[in-house]
Amino acid sequence: MNTLAVDPDQVAVLWDEGTEWKDGDTVFRVERATRRHAVPPDSLWHGVRTVMRTLAHVHGDDAVRLVAWFEE
């Protein structure tokens, strides 16, 4: 199966977490990405999270939402 052509939403359906396979000298492993993997605590987003946490403390969790738009 061409793993590069698989819809990322289907990876968990096709392979269990921890599944490994080798392609040449490269070993691939299926793992669930966490927010820390995508946005480390020391990233530029740290300030945004701090402000959102403060707003949630003042106004309640349900009153705070972050909307972001990314263009290619």
N, C-alpha and C positions, 0 to 999 in steps of 0.2 A: 504494500500500500504506500502511496506517495504521501508521506506525512506533511509535506509542505502544502498540499492541496486540500487538507482536511479543514473543515470549518472549525475554528477554535471552540465554539460552543459544543461541538460534538466530541471533543477529546475525552471528556469524562465518561461519555457513553461508550466509546470504543475501547478505552484502556483504563484499567484501574490505576489509582494513584500508586506510585512506586514502580510501575512497569518500566523496565529498561530495555533498550535495544542498541545495538552497535551498528554504525555505518562507517566503515573504514576504521580510522583511529578515534572517531568521535563516539562517545556514549551519550545517548539521550535518555532522559528520565521524566516521567509524567509526575508533576507536582502541582499542588494548588497554590496559586500566587496569593499572597496576602497584601494588604495595604502597605505594610512595611517594605515588601519587595519593590512595589511600584513607587512609593513615596517614602524614602527613609526619613527618620525623625529629624535629621540634620539638614534636610533639603530646604529649598527656598519656600516650600509650602508650610513650613513650621509656623511662620507668623500668621498665615491664614487660619490654620487650625487653632492657634491660640486665641485669635479674635472670635472665631466661631464658638469656641468653648465658653468664652466670657459672655457672649451674647446669649447662649443657651442658658447659662447660669442666671442671667438677668430676666430673660423673656420666656424661658422654658424650651425644652428640646424641640417641641413641635412647631415653634415659631421661628426656627432658624433653618435656612436652606441655602446651599451653595449651588449656583448654576454656572457652569463653565462651557465655553465654546472654543474648540480647537480647529483651526483650519490647516490644511496641508500646505 
